[in-house]
Amino acid sequence: MFRALCLAATLAVVTLSFAQQKPAASTKPVAKKPTVAAAKSPATPATGLPSEETVNGFLQSTFGYQPGLQWKIADIRPSKAQGLAQVTVLLSTPQGQQQQQFYVTQDGTHAVLGEIIPFGAHPFEAVKQELARNAKGPTRGPADAPVTIVEFSDMQCPHCKAAQPVIEKLLAEEPNAKLVFENFPLPNHDWAAKAAAYNDCVGRQSKDAFWKFVAGVYGAQADITAASADEKLTALADQAGVKGAEVAACAAQGETIARVQGEVTFGQSVDVNSTPTLFINGRRVADLGNLPYEILKGLVEFAAKGGM
């Protein structure tokens, strides 16, 4: 994984190092192409958004000294925090890729790094309610559990696979928790969206088969390629207890693909930008691989007591 973007005291801009990191190609998504119509024109007072040209100049000045480093501007949009523009950039080297975000002040003179998080006496309540309304994926655990864990995951992501034993242990030890699974296939993964479509169709046929299918896909993850995905996913659906041929036909339908895209759009609306991302009663928990299990369990226990 890439070292996190940080403020350099002498530059007050972004710096990046690839030393002493895990491979990142499967942990961070390649975002969509810029959706801001004015991204290629200079920023205007009406939008308060930096132009793509300005962002490219910033990145060239910041990263131009590093041979082999490439970038792509993925998105420029207003952030949820008033007065800041959110810029999403995909950084690539031979070692892998990582999506990073930074924020630009409305006057276009400063970049702000770090994560913008909710604030207030009950900072996670709004997202908790949004997840309750819109996270409709397959579930495990008591329907009336006081803690709801929503997992946004990508079937091709090795770190999602690595997180599954942690999540399984958490559910086994925390009877007050319910898990909701949401698809969030990353665009830089060549068979993740197809697997998400299979997830959708298997889950619609059988909840029990869904969890077996997910476990099977993670188990076979290293052997699946874009070319073999349909064959292997169909076989794994059969093994999970549903008819693989029917699932394959369902996965290819436009309405299935639209449902998966709806999950992605929903995830983006609650600031999911990497996988796996969990929400514990609305509290966002990303970078699960670097979070000690005791902290994760403590968050669930805290939520069960009404702490958030």
Buried (B, 14 or more C-beta within 10 A) or exposed (E): BBEBBEEEEEEEBBBBEBEEBBBBBBBBBBBEEBEBEBBEEEBEEEBBBBBBBBBBEBBEEBBEEBEEBEBBBBBBBBBEEEEBBBBBBBBBBEBBBBBBBBBBBBEBEEBBBEEBEBEEEEEBBEBBEBBBEBBBBBBBBEEEBBBBBBBBBBBBBBBBBEBBEBBEEBBEEBEBBBBBBBBBBBBBBEBBBBBBBBBBBBBBBBEEBBBBBBBBBBEBBEEBEEEEBBEBBBBBBBBBBBEBEBBBEBBBEEEBBEBBBEBBEBBBEBBBBBBBBBBBBBBBBBEBBEBEEEEBBEBBBBBBEEEB
